[in-house]
Amino acid sequence: MIDIENTINEYLRKLPRCTRYVVITSPKYGKNDYRCELIVSVKDLLPWAENNLKILSGTHKSDNEIHAATKALPLWLRNADLLNHNSSWIPYYMYRVIEGGINDFVVAKKAKIFCCECQHFVKDITMEKLDFRKEGDTSLWTDEWHCPQGHLLYYHENELRFSFLYGTRK
Ligand SMILES: [Zn+2]
C-alpha cells in the first residue's frame, strides 16, 4: 500500500505541464509491442482518461502506483497548455494506465503514427491478423501493423482459450 494522495501530488509536481499532444507509446517507454510512436491530442485523451478513472473507481483495487497514475492522469491533462503544440512524454506508470487503450485510438484514427524507421508520420498503415491457428481449445494468431514502406510498427502474439470465451470464468 502507498499513500495515494501523496503519490498523486508527487506525480503532478515532477511532471512538466502537459502540452497539446501526448506520446502514448514509444519504444523509449521500454520493451513493448510497439516499434512506432503514437501521438494523441489531449482533447481525445482526456475523455478516455476520465472514463478510465470511473471504471477504476467502480472496482476495489488496492492503492498502488497504477492507481495513483490513473488518478493523476486526468488532472494532468486538464491542466494542459493547449497553445503549446509540442508533444509531452509520460512517465512509466501513466504509460501502463494508457497501454490497454492504445489500439482503440489507432482504430478510431485518433492517433498520429510516427514510424521510427521512416522517421516521419505515416498514414494508411496495414493492420493484419496473421498465422491464425488452433491448438486444442486455444486460438493463436499474431497482430502485425506495417507502414506503407513495409516497416513493422506493431507486433503482438495472441492466445485465446476457447473455454475462456464460453464461461468457465466465475
Ligand atoms: Zn516506415
Residues whose N, C-alpha, C, O or C-beta is under 5 A from the ligand:
A	BS01	ZN	C115 E117 C118 C147 Q149 H151
